[in-house]
Amino acid sequence: MAVSTKITLRDLSRIAIFAAIIAVLTLPGEIPLAIGVPISFQTLGVMLAGVILGAYRGTIAAALYVILGLIGLPILSGHASGFAVLAGPTAGFLVGFIPGALVVGLIAHSAKAKFGVVRVILGSIVGGIGVVYAFGIPVLATSYKVDLFTAAGYMAPYLIGDAIKVALTTIIGAALYRAYPKAFKN
């Protein structure tokens, strides 16, 4: 499917809204775990951005969120901000939001067919979990001076919450598609 890279005013507003949604999903708080990587809801926003906005615009929304947090807005997990977060164990996950949204969007919008639940689930799993973890686990391993296998093992408790986020993304995406299918056009 050809993706238009032309950005309209409507696109800019949708991108800004999804960057804000990712930021708002930090407000319910986080569930701290012993390894220093809290459970948060940000990846739900990343998955939704890819599913609803598509690969190109979803990636821009995730990048906008990350950039706004890095330049000082306290919108990152735990109300953190600034470039210092890039020195912590969660830095890889944060950076992984950007390619994660891209992959979610590429898979979810890979067919010329209408909204597809299977593509949304697959995109959310591969991009929203797999890609984000692929960036996050090596940084976590480096931060804690453990091997990649051990760091990956640290992430096992997060998979239940991530599965719930995939389900929510699918439910929300399907409901939005039924209500407003034009929102999904790239």
Secondary structure, DSSP 4 states (H G I P E B T S, - for coil): --------HHHHHHHHHHHHHHHHTTTT--B--TTS--B-SHHHHHHHHHHHHHHHHHHHHHHHHHHHHHTT-S-BGGGB-SGGGGGSTTHHHHHHHHHHHHHHHHHHT-SSSS--HHHHHHHIIIIIIIIHHHHHHHHHHHHHT--HHHHHHHTTTHHHHHHHHHHHHHHHHHHHHHH-GGGG--
